[in-house]
């Protein structure tokens, strides 16, 4: 019988060294599939097939917003393993899944300028506690997947929190929207690392790119709505939005294990 994955838990200040050590141990020691518990490595063929073939569907958060899969079963466990337990090897396949949602969301408006995948930011305290920024990691993996398919795509952490927000867990949809209203803003250009800069002679800065909002999970859509508002206020209205998973009413018997979506 497959082993049941350990329940998710919060990380406490996992630094780069810990993640590097975890990655080395992951490569040397066999581990059960994070999605189903089968003793076939971090991602078994069945769960990989699920990520690769579930048809993306529209979500109501924004026009042209698509999610690759429901937030349930193996998909839920894979996202939690990557986000909360630092299973960084899952970033590649989850990024491929996010890239499928991006392509699906852009079907009505193909072509045009290069794509700029803009992750919905997590609170800085959450990033410190986890030791990594899971949504930015997925955005970069998705951009890489799109480039392998011949699309001009980059990922950039363009948004940041302008003020503290309350923990969203347990809030109603209306309360989440009120909690996040006006909470995000576009980062000043000087705050980007050199490797993040997009300046090029023919398309200076992000103005020459089509922004696409990306996230790991959408529940009420409050985060996507606020992120779209912040980008639009900066003159960069998003062309679309995409997430790995969507929590629909039937799946809310599992409380989404993220507080800022």
C-alpha positions in Angstrom: 0.0 0.0 0.0 1.4 3.5 -0.9 2.7 5.4 2.0 0.8 8.5 3.0 2.9 11.6 2.6 3.6 13.4 5.8 1.3 16.3 6.7 2.5 19.8 5.5 4.2 21.9 8.1 5.6 25.4 8.2 9.3 25.8 7.7 11.3 27.9 10.0 14.0 30.1 8.3 15.3 27.5 5.9 18.3 29.1 4.3 20.1 28.3 1.0 22.4 25.9 2.6 19.5 23.8 4.0 17.9 23.7 0.6 21.1 22.7 -1.1 21.6 19.9 1.5 18.0 18.8 1.0 18.5 18.7 -2.8 21.6 16.5 -2.4 19.8 14.1 -0.1 16.8 14.0 -2.5 19.2 12.9 -5.2 20.9 10.3 -3.1 18.0 8.8 -1.2 14.8 7.4 -2.7 11.7 9.1 -1.6 8.0 8.5 -2.2 6.1 10.5 -4.8 5.0 13.7 -3.2 1.6 13.5 -5.0 0.4 10.0 -4.2 3.0 8.4 -1.9 4.1 5.7 -4.4 7.7 4.6 -4.0 8.7 5.9 -7.4 10.7 9.1 -6.7 9.4 12.6 -6.0 7.0 12.5 -8.9 5.7 9.2 -10.2 4.7 8.7 -13.9 1.0 8.8 -12.9 1.2 12.2 -11.2 3.5 13.6 -13.9 0.9 12.5 -16.5 -1.9 14.2 -14.4 0.1 17.5 -14.4 0.8 17.3 -18.1 -2.7 16.3 -19.4 -5.4 17.9 -17.2 -7.1 20.5 -19.5 -6.7 24.1 -18.2 -10.0 25.8 -17.5 -11.1 29.5 -17.0 -11.5 30.8 -13.5 -13.8 33.7 -12.6 -11.1 35.9 -10.9 -10.3 37.9 -14.1 -10.9 37.9 -17.8 -8.6 35.4 -19.5 -7.6 33.8 -16.2 -7.0 30.0 -16.5 -6.0 27.3 -14.0 -4.3 24.2 -15.1 -6.0 21.8 -12.6 -8.3 21.6 -9.6 -6.7 22.0 -6.2 -7.3 18.5 -5.0 -5.6 15.1 -4.6 -2.1 14.8 -6.0 -2.0 18.4 -7.4 -2.7 19.8 -3.9 -0.1 17.6 -2.3 2.5 18.4 -4.9 2.0 22.2 -4.5 2.2 21.9 -0.7 5.4 19.8 -1.0 7.0 22.4 -3.2 5.8 25.4 -1.2 5.9 24.3 2.4 8.4 21.5 2.5 11.0 22.8 0.1 10.6 20.0 -2.5 12.4 22.1 -5.1 12.7 19.3 -7.6 9.0 19.7 -8.2 9.5 23.3 -9.6 10.2 22.0 -13.1 7.1 19.9 -13.6 4.9 22.4 -11.8 6.4 25.2 -13.9 5.5 23.2 -17.0 2.0 22.9 -15.8 1.8 26.6 -15.1 3.1 27.2 -18.7 0.2 25.2 -20.0 -2.2 27.5 -18.2 -0.4 30.6 -19.6 -0.8 29.3 -23.1 -4.4 28.4 -22.5 -5.2 31.9 -21.1 -3.5 33.6 -24.1 -5.4 31.6 -26.8 -7.8 34.5 -27.5 -4.9 37.0 -27.9 -1.9 35.1 -29.5 1.2 36.8 -30.9 2.3 40.3 -29.9 5.0 41.4 -27.6 7.2 39.0 -25.5 5.7 37.6 -22.3 6.5 38.9 -18.9 5.4 36.4 -16.2 4.7 38.4 -13.0 4.2 36.3 -9.9 1.7 37.4 -7.3 4.0 38.2 -4.3 3.9 36.3 -1.0 4.4 38.2 2.2 8.1 38.8 3.0 7.6 37.0 6.3 6.3 33.9 4.5 9.2 33.9 2.1 11.7 34.1 5.1 9.9 31.3 6.9 9.9 29.0 3.9 13.5 29.9 2.9 12.5 30.4 -0.7 9.9 32.2 -2.9 7.8 29.4 -4.4 5.7 31.5 -6.8 8.7 33.3 -8.2 10.4 29.9 -8.7 7.4 28.5 -10.5 7.2 31.7 -12.7 10.8 31.2 -13.7 10.3 27.6 -14.4 7.2 28.4 -16.5 9.1 31.0 -18.5 11.8 28.5 -19.2 9.2 26.0 -20.5 7.7 28.7 -22.7 11.1 29.6 -24.1 11.8 25.9 -24.9 8.7 26.0 -27.1 10.0 29.0 -29.0 8.2 31.8 -27.1 10.0 34.9 -25.8 9.1 34.8 -22.1 10.7 36.1 -19.0 9.7 36.1 -15.3 10.1 39.2 -13.1 9.1 39.9 -9.5 7.5 43.2 -10.5 5.1 43.4 -7.6 5.7 43.9 -3.8 3.5 44.5 -0.8 3.0 48.2 0.0 1.5 47.5 3.4 0.9 44.6 5.8 -2.1 42.4 5.3 -4.0 40.2 7.7 -3.8 36.4 7.4 -6.4 35.4 4.8 -7.2 32.0 6.2 -10.8 31.8 7.4 -11.8 35.1 5.7 -14.8 35.2 3.4 -14.3 36.2 -0.3 -15.5 39.8 0.4 -13.2 40.0 3.4 -10.3 38.8 1.4 -10.9 41.5 -1.3 -11.1 44.2 1.4 -8.0 42.9 3.1 -5.9 43.1 -0.1 -7.4 46.2 -1.7 -4.5 48.6 -2.3 -1.9 46.2 -0.7 0.3 45.8 -3.8 2.4 48.1 -5.8 5.0 47.9 -8.6 8.6 47.8 -7.3 10.9 50.7 -8.1 13.3 49.8 -11.0 16.3 50.3 -8.8 15.2 47.4 -6.6 15.8 44.7 -9.2 18.9 42.5 -9.3 21.1 42.9 -12.3 20.0 39.5 -13.6 16.3 40.6 -13.4 16.7 43.7 -15.5 14.8 43.6 -18.8 16.5 46.6 -20.5 17.3 46.1 -24.1 17.7 48.6 -27.0 14.5 47.8 -28.8 12.3 47.2 -25.7 13.4 49.3 -22.7 12.2 48.0 -19.4 9.0 46.0 -18.9 7.0 48.4 -21.1 7.8 46.4 -24.1 6.5 43.1 -22.7 3.0 41.6 -22.2 2.5 41.1 -18.5 0.8 37.8 -17.5 0.0 37.4 -13.8 0.9 33.9 -12.4 0.4 32.2 -9.1 0.4 28.7 -7.7 -3.2 28.8 -6.5 -6.4 30.8 -6.9 -9.2 30.6 -4.4 -11.4 33.7 -4.3 -9.3 35.5 -6.8 -8.6 38.4 -4.4 -4.9 38.3 -4.9 -5.2 38.2 -8.7 -7.6 41.1 -8.7 -5.3 43.3 -6.5 -2.3 42.3 -8.6 -4.1 43.3 -11.8 -5.1 46.6 -10.2 -1.5 47.4 -9.2 -0.1 46.6 -12.6 -2.8 48.6 -14.4 -2.2 51.6 -12.1 1.5 51.5 -13.3 0.5 51.4 -16.9 1.1 47.7 -17.3 -2.4 46.0 -17.5 -2.0 42.2 -17.6 -2.9 40.5 -20.8 -4.0 37.3 -18.9 -3.5 35.4 -15.6 -2.6 31.8 -15.0 -2.3 29.5 -12.0 -1.3 25.9 -11.4 -4.5 25.1 -9.5 -7.9 26.5 -8.6 -9.8 25.8 -5.5 -13.5 25.5 -6.4 -16.4 25.2 -3.9 -16.4 21.4 -4.0 -12.8 21.4 -3.0 -13.0 23.8 -0.1 -13.6 21.0 2.3 -9.8 21.1 2.2 -9.0 24.6 3.5 -6.5 26.0 1.0 -3.1 25.8 2.7 -2.0 29.3 1.7 -3.0 32.5 3.5 -2.4 35.1 0.7 -4.4 33.9 -2.2 
